[in-house]
Every structure is written in structure tokens, then in C-alpha cells.
Amino acid sequence: MLEGLVTRRPITDEAETSIIDGDSVISYNNHASTSVTITVIFSTIVAISGSYAFGNAVGYSSPAKSGIMKDLGLSLSEYAVFGSILTVGGMLGAACSGKIADLVGRRGVSLLLTVTYVKDAWYPVSCLMQIPLYLAEIAAKNVRGAFSSLTILMLCCGKAVMFIMGSLINWRTSALIGVIPCVLQLIGLFFIPESPR
């Protein structure tokens, strides 16, 4: 049935292969561009702000522990639930994130999860799966590894900054500062293109 739609030929450096995916034809060029455009750089900055925000969220609970327990009157076990909620959200989200990304796109998932970041624990899915996937799909093949590794670098930077800030300022102020990268990502997601895949 699809034999007339797909041309079978050997793939060379200059060859382009057409693959039928549902109703659309997606073209993959084996000879990828080696240039990094302003759009790719801007899209990467927007995407990795989500990784930075996730690092803030992961690093937030440790320095804020004593202040939260004291101000809210939480017991150690109640605080343990608060501190582990991101892990639970990550486990639940990982089970369905691939299908959701295929349905609404990489940018759509990031937008959906950024909107719910403040009140929901599903945000780890965006950071750990969608952001590196999006970066790998928009970057040229010669810089793909470097761009994808920015996800973990920014996650670690966000964690380190929150550890330092959390020991110097109030836990409520730390929480507000941690929302800033999410707001930047939320605004930026309206200006970046969807992944070519």
C-alpha cells in the first residue's frame, strides 16, 4: 500500500530519505547542517531555564527544612512528604511522558508542565525527558551532545544556587525566586518553534 509513496534507495551523505508518518511526510537529511542559529540558541536558553527551575526545586527542600517546619508547624514525617513529592511526580510522569510528547509535541508538553509547575509535582518529566529530547532534535548533529548536556548542567547549577540562597534568605523568598526561571520559560515557549520531529 505504501510502496508507491516511499522511494527506497541507498542513503549517502547527500541523500534525503522520505518516511511516511501518519498524514505527513517527514524528511530527514543525512548530511546535517553544522551551523548554530540564533533560533536554536534562543530555544535552548528557553528550554534549559526549565532545567534550572527543576534544579531549584530539587535543591529547595534541604535548606528550607528548618524554616518550613518551624513556620508551618510540620512534623518531620509531614515534611518528608513535602520533600519527596517531586520524586513521586517524576515516577508517575515518566510512565506516560513519551505518549504525551508524541500527542502534543515537545514544546506542548513543556508548556503544559511549566503552567502547572508551581502547584504540581509532574514537572520533573519536562526536565528529565522532554528538554533533552527537544534540544537533541533542534541542534545540528555536530553540537547535539553539547546542547543536550546543558540540561544536566543547568539542573546542577539550579540546585547549587538554591542550596546557597536557601541558607542565606527566608524559605518563602527562595520559593518566589525559584519561580522566576519558570516564568521566563513560560513566556519564551510562545516564541520558540516546535521540534522538527
N, C-alpha and C positions, 0 to 999 in steps of 0.2 A: 504494500500500500504506500509506504513512504519512499520506495525505491526511486521514483521519479523526482522526488523533492531533494534528495541528498545526493550530491556528487561524491563518489568515492575516488580519491586519488592519493598518492603518497604525499606526506607532509614534508616540505622543505622549509628552509629559513624564510623564503618569500611567500610560501603557500598560505592560503587562508582557507579554513575549513568551516563549512556551514553545518550547524546542528539544529534540528527542529526541536523546539521546546514549547509544547502546547500550541498556541496560535502564532507565536512569533518565531522569527529566525534570529539566532544569536550568532554573531561572527566572532571567532577568536583568531587573532593574528599571531602566529608563532614567532614572528620577528617583532618583539615588543619594543615600544619606544623607550629610549633611555633618558628622556628629559623629565624633569620635575617641574610642574607648572604651578602658578600661583593658586589655582583652584585646588590642586592636590595638597599644597601646604596649608591653605586655609581649612580645608576639610579635615586634615589631620589634626590641626590645632583644636577644632571644634570637637572632634571625636575623643581626643585624649584628655580634654577637660573632664569628660565623664570618668576616665580612669583616675584622674587626680581627685575627683569628688569621691569616688569609691575608696581611695586610699584614706581620705579624710574620715570617711565613715568607719572604716576598719580601725584606724588609729584613735578615734574619738573616745571610745568607751573606757580605755585604760586610764588616761589622766583625769577623766571626768568622774571616775568612780566615787571618790570620797565626797565630792560636791553634790552629786546627784543623790547619793544615799542619804546625806545629811539634809539637803533641802526638801526632798520629796518623802523622807521617812521610809525608805525602802529597806527591806532586809537583804542579806547577802544573796539568798536564793531568788528573790524578786529581781534584784539587779542582774543576776546571772542570766535570767530570761531576756532582759533588755540587751545585755552584751552579746548574746548568741543569736538574736533574731535575724541578723544578716546571713548567718550560716544556713539557717532553716530556709530562708527565701532563696538562697543560692541553690540549695538542693532541689527545691520544688521547681524553680525556674529552669534549671538545666535539663530537666526531663522533657520540657516542651518548647524550649527556645529555638531549636532548629526548624521545627514546623512553622512556628510563628514568623520566623525570619523569612522563610520561603513564601508565606502568605502575604505579608505586608511589607517586605523589604527590610534591608539592614537599617536604613535611615528611619523607617517607620517604627521599628522596634526600639531604636534609641530614643525617638521622640516619645513614644508611649511610656517607656520606662523612666525617662527624665521627668515627665509630668508627675509621675507617681512616686518619685524618689523620696520626697520628704516624709511621706506617710506610709510607705510600703517597703517591704524587705526584698522585693524582686529585682532591685537594681543591679546586684552582682551579675546577673545574666548579661546585661548590656556590657559591662566592663570585661568580663572574662571570656565571653564568646562573641558577641556582636561587634565590638570595637576592633579587635584584631582581625576579624574576618573582613570587615568593611575596609580597613586600611590595606590589607593584602590585596583586595580586589581593585582598589583605586590606584595603587602605586605601580610604577614601572617595575619590571622584573629585576633590574639591577639594584633597586633600592627597597624592594619589598620586605626583606628581612629587617632592615634598619627601621623602616616605618612601623612594622608590626611590633617590634621590640619596644617602641615608645610607650605602648600600653602598660607594660610592667614597670618601666622606668617611672612613669608618672604616678602609678599606683604607689610605688615605694616612696616617691617624693611627697605625695599627699599624706601618707602615713607618718613620715618623719616630721613634716611640718606640724601636723596635728599633735604629735607627741610633745613637741617643743612648746607650741602655743598653749596646749591644754594645761601644762604645768605653770604657765605664766598668767593666764587670764581665766575668767569665770567660765564655767561649762556652758552657760546659756549663750554667751558671746561666741564661744568656739563653735557652737551649733549653727549660729547665724552666719559666721564666716565660712563654714563648710558648705553652705547653700550657694554661695557666690559662683563657684565653677558650674554648678547645675544650671543656674540661671543663664550663664554665658553659653552653655551648651544648648539649652532650650531655645534661645534666640538664634544661635548660629545654625541649628538644624534646619531652619527655614530657608537658609541661603546656600546650603551645600547640595550637590547632586546626589541622586540615589546611586548605589553601586551599579556598575555596568552589568553585573550578573543578575 
